[in-house]
Amino acid sequence: MKSLRISLISAMAFILVASCSEEQVVPRTNPQVKMSAVENEASLGVKFSASVQDFGSDQIIEHGFIYAQTTNFEYGETEGPKIGGGEQIAFSGAPSESFSEIAKAGLQGGKRYAVRAYLKTAEYTVYSSPLSFTSQTTSGFQFERLQYAEPLYFGDTVTVFGKNLSNQISNYAVSVNGQAVTVFDLQKESFRFLLPSMLSFNAPYQSSSYLEFSFDIAGKSLGIIEEVKFREPEFSINPVPQNYGPRLEIKGKYMRSDASYVIARLANGEERTLDAVYTDSVIFFQSKVAFESLNPKLSVVVRGKTYDLENAVRLNPTELEPDQSIRVKLGNTISLKGVNFNSEIPEANEIILDEGGLYFQPISVTNDTYSFQLNYKEHPYGRQIRVRSKVAGKVSNNSAEVFLTDPGIPIMSYSGVQLTYGESSIVTVGDFVYQRDGRRVFRIDLKNRKVTQLFTLPVTGYDKFVYYYLLTDGQKLYLYDDYYSYGNEGGVLTVIDPNTGDKQVFPSMPFLIEQPEAMYAQDGAFYIEGGFVRGEFDITYSKNRYKLDLSTQEWVQLPGEFKGYREVSKPYSIFDFQGKKYAFSNEIVSNQERLVLKSFNPSTESWITEKTYLENYQVLRFPSVAVGDYVFPQFSQNHDLRIRWGTDSFEKWDRGVGQFNFLEGFTFGFNGMFYQIGIQLIWEFDQSYF
């Protein structure tokens, strides 16, 4: 049995080997295709025809034609275009033994092309040998429509639908409002592109609701103007307040524009153009303008359209640091500390003063410091001034105190009063100062900066021949009318109580003395010394001394002589100091004219020389003024001298303003201050700032 089984197996193996040796092997082949014809079909296009020489052993999944412009075909170019290197006409699956198609896309009349048929398997592509041809005019690209989502905005996608589209990206030149775009996603009947990141809307329609599309595809050009709904900008209303700086911001959405400016609209109708940069979410613009409010009125130009904005920008107010106190002289720099000054426009920062006699002049400004000068404009002002800032129409809540340390300040106006040169006409009694203007007497209230006319004396027939004088004994007013001797009448004294207005007129002086060199009142008596007597042909200087006793109303001549130097008029400049009467005068001492200080002795009714000075300043008739420990003498051409009581030399002091502002002789003291009347102003001088 065992040998039989082995024989059976061996026989079967022999049969199998014999059958395998008789099977045939089939060889693999590639498909082959051949261009058979190229025919121009007038305006329809170019008809390509091809035939399959061999379908090959692999499955064909696609067939068609490839064509492209050529310049070298005549010179031996035999390879021709391949897929991806020219226009493609493609069909799925395997063809019949012959196939054809009319090419319409990507052809330009008069241009030379090469075409190849192709067969494509899953593994490879085979091409025919190329044929060349010259294209006649064809219809080319045919536009159908645009597709996009409205409203449009920069960077949005636009789809173009049409026929006979080239599948070569290099054949496309597309622009929007003159700006080139990049084409992508080429399909048989469509392609897409993105709107540019910026467009100009200035031409031709001056409006953002039109776009001009320009297409140049494979030599065919087409322009389309389409009315579209472009996205409107959105502006933030009442945004976060901003500080002044090199640039301000308008915030919002969809604001991108090729405009380069923002317009600031002012109340007077004026418009200021400010450089600007527009982005989607922010418009940056320069703040080179003096805004009139913290909510400035602005206009922006977005894509050719102007928008007026009322509340798109809010500014922080400018505020001063609290509790600032500055001591300074006029003309020196004052620096205020604060927040949010307009450093871009220095003149946009105003200074508000509570005194109208000064004006400010800007010097420099940063965001936190404003520097300026105060200057005098010939109006009164006080020594202590409240200062506020005003920017964009908003006055600061805080104020700074500026205390002026100039020696002199014009504290009040003084107009409508005739200031007669050469006559003593101003005195201080109690809380008021009195000044005589011919027949009128005025009261000056320095505390309340007020001038009042008290009374008017009756007019006489000799008024045009009169010198008017005003003196005081510290309680009452002494008005002396010095008549010219043409009237053959002596002077007349009138005494007035300034508190009650009671008036007493005394007998005229029996002695015809004109322009006395010394007049004063003391202990119920009125004294006159010196002067001159007018003769028929000449003038004689008088050395006599006279007294009017107010109680008896009698005039008498006193013993002794007036000691003034007599070759020319040499008056006494009389003043009261610490309850005693003194006078400066020029007298001959050791054969030389010298300046002397004299004191009055009420007991002997005579003047005693207290001091002789080395200087010889020329004394004026006006009273000198004692203030504190100093005396301000009345000297001709030396108006800026004072002397500390008990010392021997005079010292200069600086008024801080020009001498031309003052009238000679119109000086007085009050409450520890020295005063001088100038042109329509009364000036106060504080010795602590000399």
Rosetta blueprint (number, residue, H / E / L):
1 M L
2 K H
3 S H
4 L H
5 R H
6 I H
7 S H
8 L H
9 I H
10 S H
11 A H
12 M H
13 A H
14 F H
15 I H
16 L H
17 V H
18 A H
19 S H
20 C H
21 S L
22 E L
23 E L
24 Q L
25 V L
26 V L
27 P L
28 R L
29 T L
30 N L
31 P L
32 Q E
33 V E
34 K E
35 M E
36 S E
37 A E
38 V E
39 E E
40 N E
41 E L
42 A L
43 S L
44 L L
45 G L
46 V E
47 K E
48 F E
49 S E
50 A E
51 S E
52 V E
53 Q E
54 D E
55 F L
56 G L
57 S L
58 D L
59 Q L
60 I E
61 I E
62 E E
63 H E
64 G E
65 F E
66 I E
67 Y E
68 A E
69 Q E
70 T L
71 T L
72 N L
73 F H
74 E H
75 Y H
76 G L
77 E L
78 T L
79 E L
80 G L
81 P L
82 K L
83 I L
84 G L
85 G L
86 G L
87 E E
88 Q E
89 I E
90 A E
91 F E
92 S E
93 G L
94 A L
95 P L
96 S L
97 E L
98 S E
99 F E
100 S E
101 E E
102 I E
103 A E
104 K L
105 A L
106 G L
107 L L
108 Q L
109 G L
110 G L
111 K L
112 R E
113 Y E
114 A E
115 V E
116 R E
117 A E
118 Y E
119 L E
120 K E
121 T E
122 A L
123 E L
124 Y L
125 T E
126 V E
127 Y E
128 S L
129 S L
130 P L
131 L E
132 S E
133 F E
134 T E
135 S L
136 Q L
137 T L
138 T L
139 S L
140 G L
141 F L
142 Q E
143 F E
144 E E
145 R E
146 L E
147 Q E
148 Y L
149 A L
150 E L
151 P L
152 L E
153 Y L
154 F L
155 G L
156 D L
157 T E
158 V E
159 T E
160 V E
161 F E
162 G E
163 K E
164 N L
165 L L
166 S L
167 N L
168 Q L
169 I H
170 S H
171 N H
172 Y E
173 A E
174 V E
175 S E
176 V E
177 N L
178 G L
179 Q E
180 A E
181 V E
182 T L
183 V E
184 F E
185 D L
186 L L
187 Q L
188 K L
189 E L
190 S E
191 F E
192 R E
193 F E
194 L E
195 L L
196 P L
197 S L
198 M L
199 L L
200 S L
201 F L
202 N L
203 A L
204 P L
205 Y L
206 Q L
207 S L
208 S L
209 S L
210 Y E
211 L E
212 E E
213 F E
214 S E
215 F E
216 D E
217 I E
218 A L
219 G L
220 K E
221 S E
222 L E
223 G E
224 I E
225 I E
226 E E
227 E E
228 V L
229 K L
230 F E
231 R L
232 E L
233 P L
234 E E
235 F E
236 S L
237 I L
238 N L
239 P L
240 V L
241 P L
242 Q E
243 N L
244 Y L
245 G L
246 P L
247 R E
248 L E
249 E E
250 I E
251 K E
252 G E
253 K E
254 Y L
255 M L
256 R L
257 S L
258 D L
259 A L
260 S L
261 Y E
262 V E
263 I E
264 A E
265 R E
266 L L
267 A L
268 N L
269 G L
270 E L
271 E E
272 R E
273 T E
274 L E
275 D E
276 A E
277 V E
278 Y E
279 T L
280 D L
281 S L
282 V E
283 I E
284 F E
285 F E
286 Q E
287 S L
288 K L
289 V L
290 A L
291 F L
292 E L
293 S L
294 L L
295 N L
296 P L
297 K E
298 L E
299 S E
300 V E
301 V E
302 V E
303 R L
304 G L
305 K E
306 T E
307 Y E
308 D E
309 L E
310 E L
311 N L
312 A L
313 V L
314 R L
315 L E
316 N L
317 P L
318 T L
319 E E
320 L E
321 E L
322 P L
323 D L
324 Q L
325 S E
326 I E
327 R E
328 V E
329 K L
330 L L
331 G L
332 N L
333 T E
334 I E
335 S E
336 L E
337 K E
338 G E
339 V E
340 N L
341 F L
342 N L
343 S L
344 E L
345 I L
346 P H
347 E H
348 A H
349 N E
350 E E
351 I E
352 I E
353 L E
354 D L
355 E L
356 G L
357 G L
358 L E
359 Y E
360 F E
361 Q E
362 P E
363 I E
364 S E
365 V E
366 T L
367 N L
368 D L
369 T E
370 Y E
371 S E
372 F E
373 Q E
374 L E
375 N E
376 Y E
377 K L
378 E L
379 H L
380 P L
381 Y L
382 G L
383 R L
384 Q E
385 I E
386 R E
387 V E
388 R E
389 S E
390 K E
391 V E
392 A L
393 G L
394 K E
395 V E
396 S L
397 N L
398 N L
399 S L
400 A E
401 E E
402 V E
403 F E
404 L E
405 T L
406 D L
407 P L
408 G E
409 I E
410 P E
411 I E
412 M E
413 S E
414 Y L
415 S L
416 G L
417 V L
418 Q L
419 L L
420 T L
421 Y L
422 G L
423 E L
424 S L
425 S L
426 I E
427 V E
428 T E
429 V E
430 G L
431 D L
432 F E
433 V E
434 Y E
435 Q E
436 R E
437 D E
438 G L
439 R L
440 R E
441 V E
442 F E
443 R E
444 I E
445 D E
446 L L
447 K L
448 N L
449 R L
450 K E
451 V E
452 T E
453 Q E
454 L E
455 F E
456 T E
457 L L
458 P L
459 V L
460 T L
461 G L
462 Y L
463 D H
464 K H
465 F H
466 V E
467 Y E
468 Y E
469 Y E
470 L E
471 L E
472 T E
473 D L
474 G L
475 Q L
476 K L
477 L E
478 Y E
479 L E
480 Y E
481 D E
482 D E
483 Y E
484 Y L
485 S H
486 Y H
487 G H
488 N L
489 E L
490 G L
491 G L
492 V E
493 L E
494 T E
495 V E
496 I E
497 D L
498 P L
499 N L
500 T L
501 G L
502 D L
503 K E
504 Q E
505 V E
506 F L
507 P L
508 S L
509 M L
510 P L
511 F L
512 L L
513 I L
514 E E
515 Q L
516 P L
517 E L
518 A E
519 M E
520 Y E
521 A E
522 Q E
523 D L
524 G L
525 A E
526 F E
527 Y E
528 I E
529 E E
530 G L
531 G L
532 F E
533 V E
534 R E
535 G L
536 E L
537 F L
538 D L
539 I E
540 T E
541 Y E
542 S L
543 K L
544 N L
545 R E
546 Y E
547 K E
548 L E
549 D E
550 L L
551 S L
552 T L
553 Q L
554 E E
555 W E
556 V E
557 Q E
558 L E
559 P L
560 G L
561 E L
562 F L
563 K L
564 G L
565 Y L
566 R L
567 E L
568 V L
569 S L
570 K L
571 P L
572 Y L
573 S E
574 I E
575 F E
576 D E
577 F E
578 Q L
579 G L
580 K E
581 K E
582 Y E
583 A E
584 F E
585 S E
586 N E
587 E E
588 I E
589 V E
590 S L
591 N L
592 Q E
593 E E
594 R E
595 L E
596 V E
597 L E
598 K E
599 S E
600 F E
601 N E
602 P L
603 S L
604 T L
605 E L
606 S E
607 W E
608 I E
609 T E
610 E E
611 K E
612 T E
613 Y L
614 L L
615 E L
616 N L
617 Y L
618 Q L
619 V E
620 L L
621 R L
622 F L
623 P L
624 S L
625 V E
626 A E
627 V E
628 G L
629 D L
630 Y E
631 V E
632 F E
633 P L
634 Q L
635 F E
636 S L
637 Q L
638 N L
639 H L
640 D L
641 L E
642 R E
643 I E
644 R E
645 W L
646 G L
647 T L
648 D L
649 S L
650 F L
651 E E
652 K E
653 W L
654 D L
655 R L
656 G L
657 V L
658 G L
659 Q H
660 F H
661 N H
662 F E
663 L E
664 E E
665 G E
666 F E
667 T E
668 F E
669 G E
670 F E
671 N L
672 G L
673 M E
674 F E
675 Y E
676 Q E
677 I E
678 G E
679 I L
680 Q L
681 L E
682 I E
683 W E
684 E E
685 F E
686 D L
687 Q H
688 S H
689 Y H
690 F L
